Amino acid sequence: MTEQPEHGRSFYDAVGGEEALRRLIDTFYDQVLADPLLSPVFAHFTPTHVDHVVVWLTEVFGGPAAYSERLGGHHALLGHHAGLAITEEQRARWAELMVTTARKELPDDALLQQRFGEYIEWGTRIALAVSQPGAEVGDPGPVPHWGWDGLAQD
């Protein structure tokens, strides 16, 4: 867990931990499921999806590694996007809604909001790429870790 001296705590702790991420994701998916551009992508949405996204973000931001331990890690996450044929318009809308929701649900800290938005932009571009017909997931390595300095190079 990388700490930024002026912030003095891990990125995961700064966002508010699992409780804040759950609140963020619950609020976010309420909007996604009501959005005419995004709802078709989530036609088979289940409440388990919310749980998995919370567990994913928890690990990415430096919390417990439950996604790797219980849900198959980075390769499994990318595999869930395979074949979805996400469009750039859908990717951009998803990212916009997530960043807007984070501004309301996560702490009002400029660097935290900036780094969170950078992660969403980075991650959604990868999801877009692996969702295309014929895309190969390959071996993406371990779950990425994102913090005060952006993507951590483990």
C-alpha positions in Angstrom: 0.0 0.0 0.0 1.6 3.2 -1.2 1.2 6.2 1.0 1.5 9.7 -0.1 3.3 11.7 2.6 0.9 14.7 2.6 -2.1 12.3 2.8 -0.5 9.9 5.4 -2.6 6.9 4.6 -3.2 4.3 1.9 -5.5 5.1 -1.0 -7.9 2.4 0.1 -8.2 4.0 3.6 -8.5 7.5 2.1 -11.5 6.5 -0.1 -13.2 5.2 3.0 -12.6 1.5 2.7 -15.1 -1.1 1.7 -18.0 0.7 3.2 -17.5 3.8 1.0 -16.8 1.7 -2.1 -20.0 -0.3 -1.5 -22.0 3.0 -1.2 -20.3 4.3 -4.4 -21.0 1.2 -6.4 -24.6 0.8 -5.2 -25.4 4.4 -6.1 -23.5 4.1 -9.4 -25.3 0.9 -10.6 -28.7 2.4 -9.8 -27.8 5.0 -12.4 -26.3 2.5 -14.9 -29.3 0.3 -14.9 -31.6 3.3 -15.6 -29.3 4.6 -18.4 -30.7 3.7 -21.9 -27.1 3.6 -23.4 -25.7 1.3 -20.6 -28.6 -0.8 -19.5 -28.4 -3.2 -22.5 -24.8 -4.1 -21.5 -26.1 -5.1 -18.0 -29.1 -7.1 -19.2 -28.1 -10.0 -17.1 -27.1 -7.9 -14.1 -27.3 -9.5 -10.6 -26.7 -8.1 -7.1 -23.6 -10.3 -7.1 -22.1 -8.0 -9.7 -22.1 -5.2 -7.2 -20.4 -7.3 -4.7 -17.7 -8.3 -7.2 -17.0 -4.8 -8.2 -16.6 -3.7 -4.6 -14.2 -6.6 -4.0 -12.3 -5.7 -7.2 -11.9 -2.0 -6.3 -11.0 -2.9 -2.7 -8.0 -5.0 -3.9 -7.0 -2.5 -6.7 -6.9 0.4 -4.2 -4.8 -1.5 -1.6 -7.3 -3.3 0.6 -7.7 -7.1 1.1 -6.8 -9.3 -1.9 -10.2 -11.1 -1.9 -10.7 -10.8 -5.7 -7.5 -12.7 -6.3 -8.2 -15.2 -3.5 -11.8 -15.9 -4.2 -12.9 -14.7 -7.6 -10.0 -15.6 -10.0 -7.9 -12.5 -10.1 -7.2 -10.2 -13.0 -7.6 -12.8 -15.8 -11.1 -13.7 -14.5 -12.2 -10.0 -14.3 -11.1 -9.4 -17.9 -12.8 -12.6 -19.0 -16.1 -11.3 -17.7 -15.8 -8.5 -20.3 -15.1 -10.8 -23.2 -17.6 -10.8 -26.0 -19.6 -7.8 -24.6 -18.7 -5.6 -27.6 -18.7 -2.5 -25.6 -18.7 0.7 -27.7 -16.6 3.7 -27.1 -19.8 5.7 -26.4 -20.8 3.2 -23.7 -17.3 3.1 -22.2 -17.2 6.9 -22.0 -20.7 7.1 -20.5 -19.8 4.4 -17.9 -16.7 6.3 -16.9 -18.5 9.6 -16.8 -21.2 8.2 -14.5 -18.6 6.6 -12.2 -16.5 9.8 -11.9 -19.6 11.9 -11.3 -20.8 9.5 -8.6 -17.4 9.4 -7.0 -17.5 13.2 -6.7 -20.6 12.8 -4.6 -19.8 9.6 -2.7 -16.0 9.7 -2.0 -14.1 12.3 0.0 -13.7 15.8 -1.4 -10.0 15.5 -1.9 -8.7 16.8 -5.2 -5.8 14.3 -5.6 -8.0 11.4 -4.5 -10.7 12.3 -7.0 -8.0 12.8 -9.7 -6.4 9.5 -9.1 -9.7 7.7 -8.9 -10.8 9.2 -12.3 -7.4 8.2 -13.8 -8.0 4.6 -12.7 -11.5 4.6 -14.2 -10.3 6.0 -17.5 -7.4 3.5 -17.6 -9.5 0.5 -16.6 -12.4 1.2 -18.9 -10.1 1.4 -21.9 -8.8 -2.1 -21.1 -12.4 -3.4 -20.6 -13.3 -1.9 -24.0 -10.4 -3.6 -25.7 -11.0 -7.1 -24.2 -14.8 -6.8 -24.9 -14.3 -6.7 -28.7 -15.1 -9.8 -30.8 -12.0 -12.0 -31.1 -10.0 -10.2 -28.4 -7.7 -12.4 -26.4 -7.4 -11.8 -22.7 -4.0 -13.5 -22.5 -2.1 -13.4 -19.2 -2.7 -9.9 -17.8 -0.7 -10.7 -14.6 -1.8 -9.9 -11.1 -4.5 -7.5 -10.1 -3.2 -4.0 -10.7 -2.7 -1.7 -7.7 -3.6 1.9 -7.9 -2.9 4.6 -5.4 -1.6 8.1 -4.8 0.9 7.8 -7.6 -1.4 6.1 -10.1 -0.6 2.6 -11.2 1.9 0.9 -8.9 4.7 -1.0 -10.7 4.9 -4.1 -8.6 
